[in-house]
């Protein structure tokens, strides 16, 4: 199955866990197929996970294709079939359902090109410095590779990946970033902007790590400590304190800062909770259902 020695330069750029089992999410495309192929070079136990979202009639064929690749690289294979209806927020709903069905430590085949797209998407949503950092490396071992590299890995391994037609669907904003925005930026910059965006993300990640470490030194339940801290650190401390899966929105964080400064006794925040101040201490309370705000109908 191809020249394993020729895969060495690609494997050297990867960051796989040093111990197994190594769980890989494999859709069958070039990126995830390359992830599985390169993971098999670690010598660790590897498990390929395929998720059929139930959105395409050829889902079972794609699952069989991934199972075949898993067999060729000596990996175990597990398949999950979901039932997701087409409609609004399809991409987000499919992603949420997919990761809910996979192991928490599953690795994905995101590349440097995906990283650049993610950074642009985050910026379009109004994200701050943390959003600029993009995806962290811990669950994306091939993120230093380019999309062309993963195609080369498949060619070297003499493996033909599947083509996902949803990757060309303009309904999904990521696809418009990929096919319209990035090519235009390349043209304007007169160069490939992916390395530039990735480098900016790496710088932002290190800055974020430092700020997070400094923010952890703040006792977020101490109103005076929060109110007197530099605003960037106070916001981070509050976000970490209130985080439930997703971080709270900026408006909620700002209202909590007002409570810490004594400008308000308390405030409601997302998730049916409130933050109150008593004797200089901040605390989170869960609101009774009848006291939760009901969004006004538009």
ZIVEN-V982064 format. One record per helix or strand of 2 or more residues. SS is the DSSP state (hx for helix, st for strand). FROM is the first residue (numbers start at 1). TO is the last residue. If there is no record, write none. Layout:
BEGIN
[[SS | FROM | TO] [SS | FROM | TO]]
END
This chain:
BEGIN
[[hx | 4 | 11] [st | 22 | 25] [hx | 30 | 42] [st | 46 | 52] [hx | 59 | 73] [st | 76 | 81] [hx | 90 | 100] [hx | 112 | 124] [hx | 129 | 132] [hx | 137 | 139] [hx | 147 | 156] [hx | 165 | 168] [hx | 173 | 189] [hx | 194 | 215] [hx | 223 | 228] [hx | 231 | 242] [hx | 250 | 260] [st | 266 | 269] [st | 273 | 278] [st | 281 | 286] [hx | 289 | 291]]
END
